[in-house]
Amino acid sequence: MKILVLNAWSSSLKYQVLDMTDQSVLIKWNVEKIWEKGSSVKNYKEALQLVIDEILRSKLSHLSSISAIGHRVVHWGEYFEDAVIIDDDVIAKIEQCSDLAPLHNPANLAWILACKELFPGVPQVAVFDTAFHQSMEPAHYLYALPYKYYEQYKIRRYGFHWASHQYVYEQLITNYQLPMTNSKVITCHVGNWVSITAIQDWKVLETSMGMTPMEGAMMGTRSGNVDPGVLMYLMNKEGLSPDQMEYILNTESGLLGVSGKSGDFRDILEGCRLQDARSKLALEMYIDSIVKYIWSYVALMNGVDAIVLTAGVMEWSAVARKLLMEKLAWLGVKLDDTQNNLDTQERVISTKDSKVMVVVIPTDEELMIAKSVVKSMGIDV
């Protein structure tokens, strides 16, 4: 069974074709700068045509080889409990949740509609970014707002990056001899977007992102946590609409907002190398915001057995990992510099006498999406 997985955003697409009989990757490619000025890719339909061309050039040679298409969809509210085969009702519900993820759901929906046109008759499955976090208890997913707002509008914390957190957690339990029960784990997905999750007994206790992906630690262009009073003050002072305030929080804040230069962590490191004061400030705030969540989750679980580092920044940046682990020394975390300085690969980067095991595990969101597609279709491969 061959699955086309689309891990798509508004202006970019990561895609893979996987053969689920052995979980091998047959095709893997990215399409970047969709819609951007000067780009040769003007819309989603053109991007998908590139995907089709690549499939036809491959050893698959024809589109009928694709059994199903799996889409990463960011937000589903409380409509679904797991991955779901896409029909008109699912499309309508994804659209209804667009105000919860305005940067993502409309784009997710556009990809789905483009696939419907260019891959006629091929089943499509929506795999939702909030899925793994649905094991949270009400005490951890509710906000301290009047309860009627949860009842009326489903305002609550949902969490995101499910595929990444679940994948690295499963890899940790499987490969590092941690007990199936009682192991206390913190998974850190740290890339352009950041989410930290506390997991025990295969259940998410708490996760840093909330009703939307804006909550939590500082990110590339997102602010993370901000005093709500600050937002109201700014809106009054600057005469900002809710949409304008949302744009600032989503696209002009985080590393970009503090540094004034870039939301790309590599650019921040280069700024630090050049002794740029605001790049240094942005880096310190970024690492500290992650550390604060780790600290709080250690308290929540009354300890931690392992910390997993994954996603772009923590997979490739030895500097980021070292800065983070230096801030965790009070936990008894000790860094193995040799392992930390290796190129990206799965490995333990803490010393043997470290009281907490720290593991770098490159994530594989596309594989998790493909597994969910197979499961949702009730097919045994």
N, C-alpha and C positions, 0 to 999 in steps of 0.2 A: 504494500500500500504506500503510495507516494503522496506526500502532503506538501503543498506550497504554503509556507508560513510568511505572512506579511507583518513585520514589526514596524509600523508606519507612524510617522508624525506629519505635521502640516507641510513641511518642506523637505522631508527626507524619507527614505525607505530602506530598511534592512530586510532582505528576504533570503530564504533558503528553501530548497526542495530537499526533503528528507525521505529516505526509504525506511519506513517504520518496521520492516521485517528484521533489520539489523541496526536501526537508528543511525545509519550512515548519511552523511551530507553529500548529495549529488551535485548541487549548485549552491553557491553562496556569493552574494553580490550586494552592493549598495548603490542607491541612486540618490544623489545629493542636489541641493540648490534648486529644488522644484519651485516654480513660480518666480524665482529671484530674477532681478533685472540682469539681462545678458546671458541667462541660462538657456541652453538648447531644449530644456524640458519645461514646457509651458504649463502643464497641468497633470493631474493624476492619470488621466487616460494615456497621455504620452509616456508617462513613467511606466505604466503597466505594459505598454507596447514594447518597451525595452526589455521587460521581464519575459514577455512572450518570445521575443527575438532570441534572447539568451537560452530559453528552454529549447527552442527549435534548433539552435546551433549545437546543443548538448547531445549526449548519447541517448537522451529520452526521445528526441526528434519529433515528437508530436504531443499536442496538448491533451489528448485523451489519456495520456499516462498519469495525469494528475487526478487523484481520487477525490480530493477535497482541498479547500482553502481555509486556513486558520488565520483569524485576525486578532491582534491584540487590541482590545477596546478598553479605554481607560476607566469609564464610570458606568455603573448599572443601577445606582441607587440601591434599593432593596428589592428590585424586580425579580432577580434570578439568584439561585444558590450555586450554580456551577456553569461551565461552558454550555452553550446552547446553539442548536442549529438555527441559522438565520432565516426568518420568514418576514412577512410584512409587519407582523406584530412586534417582533424583535427590533426591526428597523425603527418603528414608531417609538419604542421605549428608549432606544439609544438616543434618539432625537430629543425626547423629553428630558433626558439627563444632561443635555448639552450645557445648561446653565451651571451645572456642578463642575464641569471640566471644559470651559469654553475654548481653551487652546487645543483640545484633543478630540472630544467626541464629534464635533462637526467634521474634522479631518478624517476620523475613523469611518464615519458614515459615508463620506465621499469616496473613500477607497472601496468600501463594500459595494456601492452603486456602480463604480467603474468596473469592478470584477464581475458584477452581474451582467454587464453588457459585453465584456470581452471574454469571459469564460462562461458562456451560456450553458445551463444545465449542470454545472459543477457545484456540489453542495458547499456552502460556506458556513463556518462556525465562528461565533464570537467567544473569545476567551477573555474574561474580564480581569483587569488589573487589581481589583479589590478582593479576589476570591479567597486567597489563603488567610486573609485577615478576618474572615467572617466567624472565626472561632473565638474572637474577643467577647468577654462578658460585658453586660450593660454598664457596670461600674467603670469600665475602661473605654467604652466607645461613646458614652453620652457626654454632652457638655453640660456645665452647670447653668443652664438656661431654663426658663419655664418649660416644663415637660410637654406642654401643649404644642410647642414648636417641633418637637420630635414627632408627636402624633400627627400633626397636620402636614409637615413638610419633610419629614425624615431627616432632619438636621442631626447629624451624628458624625463620629469619626469612622472613616471607611478604610483608610490605609491603601497603599499602592505598591507597585513593584512586586506583586505576589510571585511571579515566575522566578525572579531572581532570588528572593528570600527562600522560597520553598526548595529551589534547586540546590543552593549551597548548603542549606540545612540537611537535606537528604544526603548529599555528598559527605558532609561532616560525620553524620551518624554512621554511614555505611563504611567509610574509609579509615576512621580514626578511633574505632573501638569504644565509642562512647555508649553508655547504656541506653536502651530504647526508652526507658522511663527515668524520670527525675533529672535528666541532664539539663542544665541551665545554660542557654546559648543566646548570644547577642549577635545578630547578623547586621552588617553595615554595608549597605549599597551606596557607594560614594562615587558619583560621577558628576556630570553636569547637574543632575538632580540627585538629591540625597534623601535616603530614608533609613532609619535605624529601627530594628525590631527585636523584641524580647520573646523568646520561644522556649516553652517547657512542655514536655510530654506531647510533642507534635501539635501543640496549640499555641497560637499567638496570644500572648498576654497583653501586649501593648505595642503600638507602632507610632512612629513620629509624625507621619503625614496624617491629615485629618479628613474633614469632609471634602476638601479639595487638596491637590498636591502642593498648595502654597504653604501649608503649616509645617512646622518642624525646624530642622537645622537649616543654617544658611546654605544657599546653593549658588549656582553659576550666575543666574540673573533673577532668582527669587529671593525674597527677603527672609523667608522662614518666619519664626515667631516675632510678632511685633505687638506692643501694647495697643489694644483697640482704641484707646484714647488718643494715641498719636495719629491714627488714621482720621478720626473725626476732626481733630485739630487741624490737620493738613487740608482736609476737604473744605473746612470753613475758611481757612486763611487763603488758600489758592483758588477757591471756587471750583473745586474738582467734582465731577460727577462720579457715581459709583464705578462706571466703566473706565473712566480715566484713572481712578485710584487702583483698580484691579490691574490695569496695564502697567502702572508703575511697579506694583508689587511683583508682577510676573516677569517683566521683561527689562526693567531698569534698575533692579535692586541687586542684592547678593554681592558676589565678588565684583561684578561690574559697577554697581552703585558705590561701593566703598572705595574701590581702586580708582574709579573714573577712567579706566583703560580697557578692561576686558572682563568677560565672564568665563574665559577659558583658563583653567588652572595652570596650564603650561605658560601662558602669558604672565600670570601672577608670579610664578617662580622666576621667570626671566626678569620681571620688575624687581623682585627681591635681590637677585644677583647684581642688578645695577644700582642697588641701595635706594630704590624708590620707597619713600616712607609710607605712602598709601597702599602700595602693594604689600608691604610688610604688615600693615594694620589689617588688611583684608585677609591675609593668610592666617594671622593669629586668631581673628574672629571666627574664621571658617573651621579651624581645627578645634577651637574651644567649644563651638556649638555642637560638634559631634561628641566631644568628651562629656559634655553635660548630659546628653541622653544616655550614654553608656553608664555614667555614674548613677543616674536615676533608675535605670533598669537593674543594675546590680542590687540596689536597695529594694526594688520591687520584688525581685526573686530571692532576696536574702543570699546573694552569692552569684557566681558565674563560673562555669567550667571551661567554656570556650568562647572566643570572639572570632567571627569570620569577617574578613575584609574582601569586598568584591566590587565590581564595576570599574569604569574607566580610571578614575584617579587612584583608587587603592590597588588596582591590578598592576599599573605601570609605574607609579611614583614611589620610589624608595624614600624620598624626602618626606612625603606625606605620611607614609607608614611610620617612619622614625619619629616624626614630631608627635603623632598620635600616641605611640607607645610610651614616649617619654612622659606624657601627661597621665599615663596609667600606671606609673611605677608604684604608686601607693597600693595598688592591687596586688603587687608582687609580680607584675609583668616584666619579663626580661627579654630583650631583643637579641636575636642571633644576627649580627651584622652581615655575615657571609650569606646566609639564606635571604636576608632582606634585600641584598644588592643583586640577586639573580634576576634574570629576565623573567617576564610574566610566565608563570606556570604554577600549578597547584603545589603548595608546600607549607610546612610549619615554619614560621619565622620567629617563634619564641624559643628560648633555650630549654634544655631538658629539665632544669631546676626552676623554671618559671612556674609560679603558682596558678597561672591561667594560660591555657594553650591558645595561641593566636595563629590562625591559618589563613593563607591567601588562597581563595578558590575562584578562578575565573568563572563567571556566570554563563549560563546557556539558556537564555530565555526562549529561544526558538525551539529547542528540543522540548521544553516544558509545554509550550503552546501546541506542538505537534502531538504530544501525548494526550493532552486534553481533547484535541480534535478526535483522535481515535476513540477515546473513552466515550465522548458524547454521542458518537455514531454507533456505539455498541458493537464495535468490530474487534475481534480477537486476532491480533497479529503475533 
